[in-house]
């Protein structure tokens, strides 16, 4: 049991050393890369949009990552729209180009309420 713990600590140390060395990050999907870019590039904006994130409140946060179908953008392989919703209400959206590593704010289109 003690040796398993020591092996886990050594393995964790190697993992942290690899991450700290700036080794190339492996992503699971193009959609995951788009979300990663928003989370890292827009960290300050996300804290401003969701100041209660460190409290014990229980609002549901969800992310949507889609390819913009009718945007007129030719590079569909690398272009995504990433949207953050809190309790089912969109609060922010971004255009992301994973090929270039760019993130640009996108104006939210607010749907009219149903009668």
C-alpha positions in Angstrom: 0.0 0.0 0.0 2.8 2.4 0.9 4.6 1.6 -2.3 1.5 2.4 -4.4 1.3 5.8 -2.8 5.0 6.5 -3.5 4.5 5.4 -7.1 1.4 7.7 -7.4 3.4 10.6 -6.1 6.3 9.9 -8.5 3.9 9.6 -11.5 2.1 12.8 -10.5 5.5 14.6 -10.2 6.4 13.5 -13.8 3.0 14.7 -15.0 3.3 18.1 -13.4 6.9 18.4 -14.7 5.7 17.6 -18.3 2.8 20.1 -18.0 5.2 22.8 -16.6 7.7 22.3 -19.3 5.3 23.6 -21.9 4.9 20.3 -23.7 2.3 20.3 -26.5 -1.2 19.9 -25.1 -3.3 17.2 -26.5 -7.0 18.1 -27.1 -9.9 15.7 -27.3 -11.7 17.4 -30.2 -12.0 20.6 -32.2 -15.0 21.6 -30.1 -13.0 21.0 -26.9 -10.2 23.2 -28.2 -12.7 26.1 -28.9 -14.0 25.9 -25.4 -10.5 25.7 -24.0 -9.5 28.9 -25.9 -12.5 30.8 -24.4 -11.8 29.6 -20.9 -8.2 30.7 -21.1 -8.5 33.8 -23.2 -11.6 35.2 -21.6 -10.9 34.3 -17.9 -11.3 37.9 -16.6 -14.5 38.4 -18.6 -15.9 35.1 -17.3 -15.2 36.2 -13.7 -17.0 39.5 -14.4 -20.0 37.7 -16.0 -20.3 35.1 -13.2 -19.1 36.7 -9.9 -21.0 34.1 -7.8 -18.8 31.2 -9.1 -17.0 30.9 -5.7 -20.1 31.0 -3.6 -22.4 28.1 -2.7 -25.2 29.1 -5.0 -26.5 26.4 -7.3 -27.2 28.0 -10.7 -26.7 25.8 -13.6 -23.9 26.8 -16.0 -23.8 25.3 -19.4 -21.6 25.8 -22.5 -22.7 25.4 -26.1 -20.0 24.9 -28.8 -21.4 24.9 -32.4 -20.1 25.5 -35.9 -21.8 28.6 -37.3 -23.8 27.3 -40.3 -25.0 30.5 -41.9 -22.1 32.9 -40.9 -20.6 33.3 -44.4 -17.3 32.1 -43.0 -15.4 29.9 -45.3 -13.2 28.1 -42.8 -15.8 25.8 -41.2 -13.2 23.4 -39.9 -11.7 25.9 -37.4 -14.6 28.3 -36.7 -17.0 27.9 -33.8 -19.5 29.8 -31.7 -19.1 29.3 -28.0 -21.9 30.4 -25.7 -22.2 30.5 -21.9 -25.6 30.2 -20.3 -26.5 30.6 -16.6 -29.8 29.0 -15.5 -30.8 28.6 -19.1 -30.2 32.2 -20.1 -27.3 33.0 -22.5 -25.0 35.6 -21.0 -22.1 35.7 -23.4 -21.0 34.3 -26.7 -17.7 34.3 -28.7 -16.5 33.5 -32.2 -13.5 31.2 -32.0 -11.0 30.3 -34.7 -9.1 27.3 -33.4 -6.7 27.4 -36.4 -5.6 30.9 -35.6 -6.2 30.6 -31.8 -8.4 33.7 -31.8 -11.4 34.5 -29.6 -13.7 37.5 -30.4 -16.8 38.6 -28.5 -20.1 37.9 -30.3 -23.3 39.9 -29.9 -26.0 37.8 -28.3 -29.3 37.6 -30.2 -32.0 37.7 -27.6 -35.1 35.6 -28.6 -38.4 37.3 -27.8 -40.4 35.7 -25.0 -43.2 33.4 -26.0 -46.7 34.8 -25.5 
